[in-house]
């Protein structure tokens, strides 16, 4: 039977404590695509749309693809930007009617001025347009806010299982299969959610989450369980329903979905302390780096200054200590500093410059570093791979403090705010990551898949910054629920 489906993408990951506002310009810089014109280097958030089109066209279905819009994580989205993008998608949906199904790729952690659950608002309005009978399938990032409004408005929600997000297309395929089965009358999705009442950041590349993800996958496709997801939540979003939740999609049996969601939620709660990565202080991490003489580099994750969670990517706390302690053989990439990048390009290879590096965006960025550097490398329009896509690095300049590989400190500055995903963020500008004693990456966890194969050891560093990892001290104003670790037992 011929079908017509409607697809769209809208999202960003809002860090309510970021100094950078999210307006239309940030969407234009990251991804703002109309008419499915994704080009040869599609954004990661475009991949589900491409997968859905391929699946639908293979079935002879018509696809109406609306706007694909995503913004690099930053602060609250402006009311104008959100309403403009939302209304374009909703207008396209009205014009496409009648449709047999709607598939939306959202992030799930967008907060806009006046909209604490922006994507929930979009979903509710889409439901009003298509009515109760049309399936609405939604793919979410695992750092979403899994709200009652989202669950109530959608037919089926599927969330990434992996952090780092290496399963975006796999989850898109899973969602399409559920929606296809719903349209064929083979399945009737019902969803149940359990609130774990936790704040945290949980890598799935280590235990106990590695085994928990395997358990979620093993449960799917058996005993009428269609999909199991763990919404980690995004702690830096100041919105009432922030926190960790379990979601189960079952075929026709809400009680079964609810029972399994509660069972898995209790398992998550029981392992809460183990789920958080072992953070090191700056002093602990740099002491390890100074004494490291292995064949492969240490990788130090500057977790709080991750542009992927809304930080500026220009903090100097770690770099200043590396310089002050004279720890040679250390490289950092990328450090966002458009003005210094432009100066390096103007001066050219081999130039010696006195520059003021980083520390531009306020107290969370630390203070600028004044240094004499040599321009060792220049690359325009660089990229790094991540999750089956290519992430732009922009223009990059390799600046060296010192002379030789053993004693020098190498800094890769760039003009496109992005986190470290892959060793290419060093090699793209000429730095050989394999010869370094230590690599400092501006990332929380997405670096892991790319850097683990070359690392002697990975250290998560609890430096200051916009994405500070002490969940007890996050200055939420709109969260009234009791949440761990602020409260020892919020379930009491």
PALUMDREN-196569 format. One record per residue (C-alpha): residue number from 1; residue in three letters; chain; x, y, z. Coordinates in steps of 0.2 Angstrom, whole numbers. Last residue first. Example, Ala and Ser with C-alpha at 12.3 -4.5 7.8 and 13.67 -1.06 7.14 Angstrom:
2
2, SER, A, 68, -5, 36
1, ALA, A, 62, -22, 39
//
This chain:
492
492, UNK, A, 59, 42, 252
491, UNK, A, 62, 41, 233
490, UNK, A, 73, 57, 234
489, UNK, A, 86, 47, 244
488, UNK, A, 102, 56, 247
487, UNK, A, 96, 72, 241
486, UNK, A, 107, 84, 230
485, UNK, A, 114, 68, 223
484, UNK, A, 100, 63, 219
483, UNK, A, 85, 73, 215
482, UNK, A, 70, 80, 225
481, UNK, A, 59, 89, 213
480, UNK, A, 58, 109, 213
479, UNK, A, 68, 112, 198
478, UNK, A, 65, 130, 190
477, UNK, A, 80, 139, 198
476, UNK, A, 94, 127, 195
475, UNK, A, 111, 133, 201
474, UNK, A, 121, 117, 198
473, UNK, A, 130, 113, 215
472, UNK, A, 125, 95, 219
471, UNK, A, 128, 90, 201
470, UNK, A, 147, 93, 203
469, UNK, A, 152, 90, 185
468, UNK, A, 155, 108, 180
467, UNK, A, 148, 111, 162
466, UNK, A, 151, 130, 161
465, UNK, A, 168, 128, 168
464, UNK, A, 180, 122, 182
463, UNK, A, 190, 107, 179
462, UNK, A, 185, 89, 184
461, UNK, A, 196, 79, 173
460, UNK, A, 191, 63, 166
459, UNK, A, 207, 53, 163
458, UNK, A, 209, 41, 148
457, UNK, A, 224, 29, 148
456, UNK, A, 237, 23, 135
455, UNK, A, 226, 31, 122
454, UNK, A, 227, 27, 103
453, UNK, A, 212, 16, 101
452, UNK, A, 202, 25, 115
451, UNK, A, 203, 42, 106
450, UNK, A, 190, 41, 92
449, UNK, A, 176, 31, 102
448, UNK, A, 180, 41, 118
447, UNK, A, 179, 59, 111
446, UNK, A, 160, 59, 113
445, UNK, A, 163, 58, 132
444, UNK, A, 165, 75, 141
443, UNK, A, 174, 85, 127
442, UNK, A, 188, 98, 125
441, UNK, A, 202, 86, 123
440, UNK, A, 219, 87, 131
439, UNK, A, 232, 75, 124
438, UNK, A, 247, 69, 134
437, UNK, A, 265, 63, 131
436, UNK, A, 263, 67, 113
435, UNK, A, 270, 57, 98
434, UNK, A, 254, 48, 94
433, UNK, A, 244, 64, 92
432, UNK, A, 254, 70, 77
431, UNK, A, 250, 89, 76
430, UNK, A, 248, 95, 58
429, UNK, A, 232, 104, 58
428, UNK, A, 221, 90, 53
427, UNK, A, 232, 79, 64
426, UNK, A, 225, 86, 81
425, UNK, A, 206, 87, 77
424, UNK, A, 209, 71, 67
423, UNK, A, 212, 62, 84
422, UNK, A, 193, 61, 85
421, UNK, A, 178, 70, 93
420, UNK, A, 185, 85, 101
419, UNK, A, 171, 98, 104
418, UNK, A, 165, 112, 92
417, UNK, A, 166, 130, 91
416, UNK, A, 172, 135, 74
415, UNK, A, 186, 148, 73
414, UNK, A, 201, 136, 78
413, UNK, A, 215, 135, 90
412, UNK, A, 227, 120, 91
411, UNK, A, 239, 122, 105
410, UNK, A, 256, 113, 107
409, UNK, A, 266, 114, 122
408, UNK, A, 285, 111, 119
407, UNK, A, 297, 101, 129
406, UNK, A, 299, 85, 120
405, UNK, A, 293, 90, 103
404, UNK, A, 306, 104, 102
403, UNK, A, 305, 123, 103
402, UNK, A, 293, 131, 116
401, UNK, A, 275, 137, 115
400, UNK, A, 268, 130, 99
399, UNK, A, 253, 137, 89
398, UNK, A, 244, 125, 77
397, UNK, A, 231, 135, 68
396, UNK, A, 213, 129, 62
395, UNK, A, 200, 136, 51
394, UNK, A, 183, 127, 54
393, UNK, A, 182, 111, 64
392, UNK, A, 167, 104, 55
391, UNK, A, 160, 88, 60
390, UNK, A, 159, 73, 48
389, UNK, A, 146, 60, 49
388, UNK, A, 146, 41, 53
387, UNK, A, 145, 44, 72
386, UNK, A, 160, 57, 72
385, UNK, A, 173, 61, 59
384, UNK, A, 184, 77, 60
383, UNK, A, 184, 91, 48
382, UNK, A, 195, 106, 43
381, UNK, A, 190, 121, 33
380, UNK, A, 207, 129, 32
379, UNK, A, 222, 122, 39
378, UNK, A, 238, 131, 46
377, UNK, A, 253, 123, 55
376, UNK, A, 268, 128, 65
375, UNK, A, 264, 146, 70
374, UNK, A, 277, 150, 84
373, UNK, A, 270, 156, 100
372, UNK, A, 274, 170, 113
371, UNK, A, 261, 169, 127
370, UNK, A, 248, 179, 136
369, UNK, A, 235, 167, 143
368, UNK, A, 217, 174, 145
367, UNK, A, 208, 171, 162
366, UNK, A, 196, 157, 165
365, UNK, A, 182, 152, 153
364, UNK, A, 169, 151, 166
363, UNK, A, 173, 168, 172
362, UNK, A, 168, 176, 155
361, UNK, A, 168, 172, 136
360, UNK, A, 186, 176, 131
359, UNK, A, 198, 165, 142
358, UNK, A, 207, 159, 127
357, UNK, A, 224, 165, 120
356, UNK, A, 232, 182, 121
355, UNK, A, 245, 182, 107
354, UNK, A, 264, 187, 105
353, UNK, A, 268, 180, 88
352, UNK, A, 282, 171, 79
351, UNK, A, 278, 167, 61
350, UNK, A, 284, 150, 54
349, UNK, A, 268, 148, 44
348, UNK, A, 258, 164, 41
347, UNK, A, 255, 180, 50
346, UNK, A, 237, 183, 43
345, UNK, A, 233, 165, 46
344, UNK, A, 239, 166, 64
343, UNK, A, 230, 182, 67
342, UNK, A, 214, 174, 61
341, UNK, A, 216, 160, 73
340, UNK, A, 220, 172, 87
339, UNK, A, 203, 181, 84
338, UNK, A, 193, 165, 82
337, UNK, A, 198, 157, 98
336, UNK, A, 190, 140, 102
335, UNK, A, 203, 128, 109
334, UNK, A, 203, 112, 99
333, UNK, A, 213, 104, 103
332, UNK, A, 227, 103, 117
331, UNK, A, 244, 96, 115
330, UNK, A, 257, 91, 129
329, UNK, A, 275, 86, 126
328, UNK, A, 281, 97, 139
327, UNK, A, 275, 100, 157
326, UNK, A, 282, 117, 162
325, UNK, A, 271, 117, 178
324, UNK, A, 265, 135, 174
323, UNK, A, 262, 130, 156
322, UNK, A, 252, 114, 160
321, UNK, A, 243, 124, 174
320, UNK, A, 238, 137, 162
319, UNK, A, 232, 125, 149
318, UNK, A, 221, 116, 162
317, UNK, A, 212, 132, 168
316, UNK, A, 212, 140, 151
315, UNK, A, 194, 139, 145
314, UNK, A, 190, 142, 127
313, UNK, A, 177, 129, 122
312, UNK, A, 163, 140, 126
311, UNK, A, 152, 128, 135
310, UNK, A, 135, 122, 129
309, UNK, A, 136, 103, 132
308, UNK, A, 145, 99, 115
307, UNK, A, 156, 114, 118
306, UNK, A, 164, 104, 132
305, UNK, A, 173, 115, 144
304, UNK, A, 167, 106, 160
303, UNK, A, 174, 89, 154
302, UNK, A, 192, 94, 150
301, UNK, A, 196, 76, 145
300, UNK, A, 214, 71, 148
299, UNK, A, 220, 58, 136
298, UNK, A, 237, 50, 140
297, UNK, A, 248, 46, 125
296, UNK, A, 255, 30, 119
295, UNK, A, 272, 22, 121
294, UNK, A, 272, 27, 139
293, UNK, A, 283, 40, 148
292, UNK, A, 270, 48, 160
291, UNK, A, 276, 57, 175
290, UNK, A, 270, 74, 170
289, UNK, A, 254, 67, 164
288, UNK, A, 250, 58, 180
287, UNK, A, 254, 74, 190
286, UNK, A, 243, 84, 177
285, UNK, A, 228, 73, 181
284, UNK, A, 230, 73, 200
283, UNK, A, 232, 92, 200
282, UNK, A, 218, 96, 188
281, UNK, A, 207, 85, 199
280, UNK, A, 202, 68, 193
279, UNK, A, 184, 62, 189
278, UNK, A, 179, 44, 191
277, UNK, A, 165, 42, 179
276, UNK, A, 147, 42, 186
275, UNK, A, 138, 25, 184
274, UNK, A, 146, 17, 199
273, UNK, A, 137, 29, 211
272, UNK, A, 120, 26, 203
271, UNK, A, 121, 7, 203
270, UNK, A, 105, 4, 214
269, UNK, A, 96, 18, 205
268, UNK, A, 99, 11, 188
267, UNK, A, 92, -6, 194
266, UNK, A, 77, 2, 201
265, UNK, A, 73, 10, 185
264, UNK, A, 75, -6, 176
263, UNK, A, 61, -14, 186
262, UNK, A, 50, 2, 185
261, UNK, A, 51, 2, 166
260, UNK, A, 48, -17, 166
259, UNK, A, 32, -15, 176
258, UNK, A, 26, 0, 166
257, UNK, A, 28, -8, 149
256, UNK, A, 20, -24, 155
255, UNK, A, 5, -14, 162
254, UNK, A, 4, -4, 146
253, UNK, A, 1, -20, 136
252, UNK, A, -2, -17, 117
251, UNK, A, 15, -20, 110
250, UNK, A, 28, -12, 122
249, UNK, A, 38, 4, 122
248, UNK, A, 49, 6, 138
247, UNK, A, 56, 22, 144
246, UNK, A, 68, 24, 159
245, UNK, A, 71, 41, 166
244, UNK, A, 86, 52, 172
243, UNK, A, 83, 70, 176
242, UNK, A, 76, 87, 171
241, UNK, A, 57, 89, 172
240, UNK, A, 56, 106, 179
239, UNK, A, 69, 114, 167
238, UNK, A, 86, 122, 170
237, UNK, A, 96, 112, 158
236, UNK, A, 113, 108, 164
235, UNK, A, 109, 91, 170
234, UNK, A, 104, 84, 153
233, UNK, A, 94, 68, 155
232, UNK, A, 101, 50, 154
231, UNK, A, 86, 44, 145
230, UNK, A, 87, 25, 146
229, UNK, A, 78, 17, 132
228, UNK, A, 69, 0, 129
227, UNK, A, 60, -4, 113
226, UNK, A, 47, -16, 106
225, UNK, A, 44, -27, 121
224, UNK, A, 30, -40, 116
223, UNK, A, 38, -55, 126
222, UNK, A, 54, -53, 116
221, UNK, A, 60, -41, 102
220, UNK, A, 69, -30, 114
219, UNK, A, 75, -37, 131
218, UNK, A, 92, -41, 124
217, UNK, A, 95, -23, 119
216, UNK, A, 91, -16, 136
215, UNK, A, 103, -29, 144
214, UNK, A, 117, -24, 132
213, UNK, A, 114, -6, 137
212, UNK, A, 115, -11, 156
211, UNK, A, 131, -21, 153
210, UNK, A, 140, -5, 146
209, UNK, A, 131, 5, 159
208, UNK, A, 139, -4, 174
207, UNK, A, 153, -3, 168
206, UNK, A, 162, 7, 155
205, UNK, A, 159, 13, 138
204, UNK, A, 141, 18, 142
203, UNK, A, 147, 35, 149
202, UNK, A, 135, 42, 162
201, UNK, A, 133, 60, 166
200, UNK, A, 122, 63, 182
199, UNK, A, 106, 70, 190
198, UNK, A, 94, 56, 197
197, UNK, A, 76, 55, 201
196, UNK, A, 74, 38, 193
195, UNK, A, 58, 43, 185
194, UNK, A, 49, 28, 176
193, UNK, A, 41, 29, 159
192, UNK, A, 28, 18, 150
191, UNK, A, 24, 18, 132
190, UNK, A, 11, 9, 121
189, UNK, A, 14, 3, 103
188, UNK, A, 1, -6, 94
187, UNK, A, 9, -19, 82
186, UNK, A, 5, -28, 67
185, UNK, A, -8, -16, 60
184, UNK, A, 3, -12, 45
183, UNK, A, 4, 7, 50
182, UNK, A, 10, 1, 67
181, UNK, A, 23, -11, 60
180, UNK, A, 30, 3, 49
179, UNK, A, 31, 15, 64
178, UNK, A, 40, 2, 74
177, UNK, A, 52, -2, 60
176, UNK, A, 55, 16, 57
175, UNK, A, 60, 18, 76
174, UNK, A, 72, 4, 75
173, UNK, A, 80, 11, 59
172, UNK, A, 82, 28, 67
171, UNK, A, 90, 20, 82
170, UNK, A, 103, 11, 71
169, UNK, A, 106, 28, 63
168, UNK, A, 110, 37, 79
167, UNK, A, 120, 22, 86
166, UNK, A, 138, 30, 89
165, UNK, A, 132, 43, 101
164, UNK, A, 146, 42, 114
163, UNK, A, 136, 38, 124
162, UNK, A, 126, 24, 117
161, UNK, A, 107, 19, 119
160, UNK, A, 100, 33, 108
159, UNK, A, 82, 36, 112
158, UNK, A, 66, 29, 103
157, UNK, A, 49, 37, 106
156, UNK, A, 33, 29, 100
155, UNK, A, 16, 36, 97
154, UNK, A, 20, 53, 103
153, UNK, A, 10, 67, 112
152, UNK, A, 9, 59, 129
151, UNK, A, 27, 54, 130
150, UNK, A, 33, 72, 125
149, UNK, A, 21, 80, 137
148, UNK, A, 26, 69, 151
147, UNK, A, 44, 74, 149
146, UNK, A, 60, 64, 144
145, UNK, A, 72, 79, 145
144, UNK, A, 85, 73, 132
143, UNK, A, 103, 68, 135
142, UNK, A, 99, 51, 127
141, UNK, A, 96, 60, 110
140, UNK, A, 79, 58, 104
139, UNK, A, 70, 49, 90
138, UNK, A, 51, 52, 88
137, UNK, A, 38, 42, 79
136, UNK, A, 20, 50, 77
135, UNK, A, 7, 38, 72
134, UNK, A, -9, 46, 64
133, UNK, A, -25, 41, 74
132, UNK, A, -25, 55, 87
131, UNK, A, -26, 70, 76
130, UNK, A, -13, 76, 63
129, UNK, A, -13, 95, 67
128, UNK, A, -16, 93, 86
127, UNK, A, -2, 80, 87
126, UNK, A, 10, 92, 78
125, UNK, A, 5, 105, 91
124, UNK, A, 9, 93, 105
123, UNK, A, 25, 88, 97
122, UNK, A, 32, 105, 95
121, UNK, A, 27, 110, 113
120, UNK, A, 37, 94, 119
119, UNK, A, 51, 100, 108
118, UNK, A, 51, 117, 118
117, UNK, A, 50, 110, 135
116, UNK, A, 54, 125, 146
115, UNK, A, 46, 136, 132
114, UNK, A, 44, 154, 137
113, UNK, A, 62, 158, 131
112, UNK, A, 67, 142, 123
111, UNK, A, 74, 126, 131
110, UNK, A, 79, 112, 120
109, UNK, A, 84, 95, 128
108, UNK, A, 75, 83, 117
107, UNK, A, 86, 82, 103
106, UNK, A, 73, 80, 89
105, UNK, A, 72, 68, 74
104, UNK, A, 53, 68, 70
103, UNK, A, 44, 55, 60
102, UNK, A, 26, 58, 56
101, UNK, A, 14, 45, 49
100, UNK, A, 0, 42, 36
99, UNK, A, -1, 60, 30
98, UNK, A, -16, 70, 24
97, UNK, A, -10, 83, 24
96, UNK, A, 7, 90, 17
95, UNK, A, 2, 108, 19
94, UNK, A, -2, 106, 37
93, UNK, A, 15, 98, 40
92, UNK, A, 24, 111, 31
91, UNK, A, 16, 124, 42
90, UNK, A, 20, 115, 57
89, UNK, A, 38, 114, 52
88, UNK, A, 39, 132, 48
87, UNK, A, 30, 136, 64
86, UNK, A, 43, 127, 74
85, UNK, A, 58, 136, 66
84, UNK, A, 51, 153, 68
83, UNK, A, 44, 150, 85
82, UNK, A, 61, 143, 91
81, UNK, A, 71, 157, 84
80, UNK, A, 60, 171, 90
79, UNK, A, 59, 164, 107
78, UNK, A, 77, 164, 108
77, UNK, A, 85, 147, 112
76, UNK, A, 92, 146, 130
75, UNK, A, 111, 144, 131
74, UNK, A, 123, 134, 120
73, UNK, A, 123, 117, 111
72, UNK, A, 127, 119, 92
71, UNK, A, 111, 122, 83
70, UNK, A, 100, 110, 73
69, UNK, A, 87, 112, 59
68, UNK, A, 81, 100, 46
67, UNK, A, 65, 108, 39
66, UNK, A, 52, 98, 30
65, UNK, A, 54, 81, 21
64, UNK, A, 39, 75, 13
63, UNK, A, 42, 56, 9
62, UNK, A, 31, 46, -3
61, UNK, A, 31, 27, 0
60, UNK, A, 37, 14, -13
59, UNK, A, 43, 3, 1
58, UNK, A, 61, 6, -4
57, UNK, A, 56, 25, -4
56, UNK, A, 52, 23, 14
55, UNK, A, 68, 15, 20
54, UNK, A, 79, 27, 11
53, UNK, A, 69, 42, 17
52, UNK, A, 70, 36, 34
51, UNK, A, 89, 34, 34
50, UNK, A, 92, 51, 26
49, UNK, A, 81, 59, 40
48, UNK, A, 90, 49, 53
47, UNK, A, 107, 55, 46
46, UNK, A, 102, 73, 47
45, UNK, A, 107, 75, 65
44, UNK, A, 124, 70, 62
43, UNK, A, 126, 84, 49
42, UNK, A, 127, 78, 31
41, UNK, A, 144, 80, 22
40, UNK, A, 140, 76, 3
39, UNK, A, 125, 88, 3
38, UNK, A, 110, 88, 15
37, UNK, A, 98, 96, 2
36, UNK, A, 83, 87, 9
35, UNK, A, 71, 102, 4
34, UNK, A, 77, 113, 17
33, UNK, A, 93, 113, 28
32, UNK, A, 98, 123, 43
31, UNK, A, 113, 115, 52
30, UNK, A, 127, 122, 62
29, UNK, A, 130, 140, 57
28, UNK, A, 112, 143, 52
27, UNK, A, 106, 136, 68
26, UNK, A, 118, 148, 77
25, UNK, A, 113, 163, 67
24, UNK, A, 95, 160, 72
23, UNK, A, 98, 162, 90
22, UNK, A, 105, 152, 104
21, UNK, A, 113, 163, 117
20, UNK, A, 131, 160, 123
19, UNK, A, 135, 163, 141
18, UNK, A, 130, 145, 145
17, UNK, A, 121, 142, 162
16, UNK, A, 105, 136, 154
15, UNK, A, 114, 123, 144
14, UNK, A, 102, 119, 130
13, UNK, A, 105, 104, 119
12, UNK, A, 98, 109, 102
11, UNK, A, 84, 103, 91
10, UNK, A, 73, 102, 76
9, UNK, A, 72, 88, 62
8, UNK, A, 58, 84, 50
7, UNK, A, 49, 70, 42
6, UNK, A, 31, 68, 35
5, UNK, A, 26, 51, 28
4, UNK, A, 15, 46, 13
3, UNK, A, 10, 28, 11
2, UNK, A, 7, 17, -5
1, UNK, A, 0, 0, 0
//
